[in-house]
Amino acid sequence: MNTDDLVTMLARGPGAESTNNPEYRFFAAIGWGALGATLLMAMLLGVRHDLADAVSRTMFWVKLGYVVSLAAAVLFALSRLSRPGARVAGAALGVAAPILLIWSIAAIELAAAEPAQVSTLVFGKTWASCPVLIATLAVPSFVAMTWATKGFAPTRLRLAGGAVGLAAGAIAAAVYSLHCAEMSAPFLGLWYLAGLLIPGALGVLAGPLLLRW
Amino acid sequence: MQRIASQEGMRAAEERLRGLLLLGLSGDQRAYRAFLEVLSAHLRAFFRRRLTHLPDEVEDLVQESLLAIHNQRHTYESDQPLTAWVHAIAKYKLVDLIRRRASVERLTEPLDEHDVFSSADAEASEARRDIGKLLEQLPDRQRLPIVCVKLRGLSVLETARMTGMSVSAVKVGVHRGLKALAAKIRKDE
């Protein structure tokens, strides 16, 4: 088939206009990913016992706001990276913003703390398990986000893969925050972020393999 | 080969192609055809400049990119420069090819210049890979809709009646079949 025939074939018939927008895939992936993470959490961990108490504390909402805004920013960046030639610089700033904000709060907390408290603020009780658990809860979201991204045409596969991983991690972190009782900003700025970076790094590694088209 | 040196030339090509694509996406078949035709000349010149060491690959890459652009047309946002969108896809397909060829030779022209519309080349050479043959390997539920609707020019309704498929199955068959064809091109290498 020569190129002229191919052009004729592609242009003929209805269809050029009938393109459904696969944007819905991202929303479906958020839903399935969050559901998967919730089920995993219910089986492995359970919800924190003092959840009813915790919702009356400001820090609970700061924590939820931090992970949810991270998820929203990363998802926006992913939707940019899924379209060829779309600008991503602004979206990258959006991802940095909640991180810088929680680090600022962390700096204030640490500056105000007694020297003896510093290690508790930074490490809490669960620093060793938190990143691993977030990465585990991120597995369903990772699969769902990969599927969603494949409905588009990412051209920078490592970046897009990294965004898939970070998005999965952020959704998982939002769910995990209902289990985890840690409430200090330094903890969130370090260990929650580490939990996002594990699937993020996997995404960077696997992106070219998973997202090729 | 004609190279439009000026910025205005590229801007004019951007405007014209963008107009044709938007018309095409709103259902104008002739505009869409014209878009693909002009686009293939630009792609050919773009690839020829960069694949001086692999001239036989140019036409195959033009066809692969045309199919990719058609399959991914929903990812174009109408407020976005068309040049950036086309360039990103053409560059992606070119880099993909060079990786498959494991070619370590330097490209003769830089890849990051957004000059995909700076020149056009209407002279097609022979494609080495035959998309028609790959089409024959698709399963019936995808092959028949493409042959009837896209090659013979039958309507979706006529195709449905002839093949005994439902109207939506015919539409889905065309859509998925073209995607499967693009996947076959990659595996064919």
Contacts between the chains, C-beta under 8 A, distances in Angstrom:
chain1	res1	chain2	res2	distance
A	1	B	63	7.9
A	1	B	127	7.3
A	1	B	130	5.8
A	1	B	131	4.5
A	1	B	132	4.0
A	1	B	135	7.8
A	2	B	124	6.4
A	2	B	126	7.5
A	2	B	127	6.3
A	3	B	40	5.6
A	3	B	59	6.4
A	3	B	62	5.9
A	3	B	63	5.7
A	3	B	66	7.3
A	3	B	124	4.8
A	3	B	127	6.6
A	4	B	37	8.0
A	4	B	124	7.0
A	5	B	132	7.9
A	6	B	63	5.5
A	6	B	66	6.1
A	6	B	67	7.2
A	6	B	131	6.1
A	7	B	33	6.5
A	7	B	36	4.4
A	7	B	37	5.6
A	7	B	40	6.2
A	7	B	66	6.8
A	8	B	33	7.1
A	9	B	146	7.8
A	9	B	150	4.7
A	9	B	151	5.9
A	10	B	36	5.9
A	10	B	66	6.6
A	10	B	67	7.1
A	10	B	70	4.6
A	10	B	150	7.4
A	10	B	178	7.8
A	11	B	24	7.7
A	11	B	29	5.8
A	11	B	32	4.9
A	11	B	33	3.7
A	11	B	36	5.7
A	12	B	29	7.0
A	12	B	149	7.3
A	12	B	150	5.3
A	12	B	151	7.7
A	12	B	153	5.6
A	13	B	29	7.9
A	13	B	149	4.2
A	13	B	150	5.4
A	13	B	153	7.0
A	13	B	155	7.9
A	13	B	156	7.4
A	13	B	174	7.1
A	14	B	27	7.8
A	14	B	149	7.9
A	14	B	155	8.0
A	14	B	156	6.2
A	14	B	171	7.9
A	15	B	149	7.8
A	15	B	171	7.5
A	15	B	174	6.0
A	15	B	175	7.3
A	16	B	24	5.0
A	16	B	25	6.2
A	16	B	27	6.9
A	16	B	29	6.7
A	16	B	32	4.5
A	16	B	73	7.3
A	17	B	24	7.7
A	17	B	25	5.7
A	17	B	26	5.9
A	17	B	27	4.2
A	18	B	171	7.0
A	19	B	25	7.3
A	19	B	73	6.0
A	19	B	74	3.9
A	20	B	74	7.3
A	21	B	74	6.2
A	22	B	74	6.7
A	82	B	75	7.1
A	83	B	75	4.6
A	83	B	76	7.7
A	83	B	77	6.6
A	83	B	80	7.8
A	83	B	85	7.7
A	84	B	72	7.1
A	84	B	75	6.2
A	84	B	84	7.8
A	84	B	85	5.2
A	84	B	88	3.6
A	84	B	89	4.8
A	84	B	92	7.0
A	85	B	80	6.7
A	85	B	81	7.5
A	85	B	83	8.0
A	85	B	84	3.5
A	85	B	85	4.3
A	85	B	86	7.6
A	85	B	87	6.3
A	85	B	88	3.7
A	85	B	89	7.7
A	86	B	77	7.1
A	86	B	80	6.4
A	86	B	84	7.8
A	86	B	85	8.0
A	152	B	72	7.5
A	152	B	75	5.3
A	153	B	68	7.4
A	153	B	72	4.1
A	153	B	75	4.9
A	153	B	89	6.8
A	153	B	92	8.0
A	155	B	88	4.7
A	155	B	89	6.7
A	155	B	91	7.1
A	155	B	92	4.0
A	212	B	96	7.6
A	212	B	186	7.6
A	213	B	68	7.5
A	213	B	72	8.0
A	213	B	182	7.4
